[in-house]
Amino acid sequence: MVVRKRKPNKEDSSMFIYNNKTIFNKITQVISGSSLDKITKKYQGDFRSQHFDTHSHVYSMLSF
C-alpha cells in the first residue's frame, strides 16, 4: 500500500494557524473584552480592590 502525501493548500494552513492556540488562550479570548467588563461594573466586582482586580482573579482561577 502506497501512502501519498498531498500538498497543503491555503485552507489547511489557515486552519492550522487558528487551531495552534492553547486552550487557555481560547478561553481567555472568549471571557476577555466587554463581557467581563460589563459583569464587573454591574456587580461592582472591583469595589475596594487595590491590587488584585477581577480580571486577574478570573485568569488565576482558570490557570488551576
C-alpha positions, 0 to 999 in steps of 0.5 A: 500500500502506497501512502501519498502525501498531498500538498497543503493548500491555503485552507489547511494552513489557515486552519492550522494557524487558528487551531495552534492556540492553547486552550487557555488562550481560547478561553481567555479570548472568549471571557476577555473584552466587554463581557467581563467588563460589563459583569464587573461594573454591574456587580461592582466586582472591583469595589475596594480592590487595590491590587488584585482586580477581577480580571486577574482573579478570573485568569488565576482561577482558570490557570488551576 
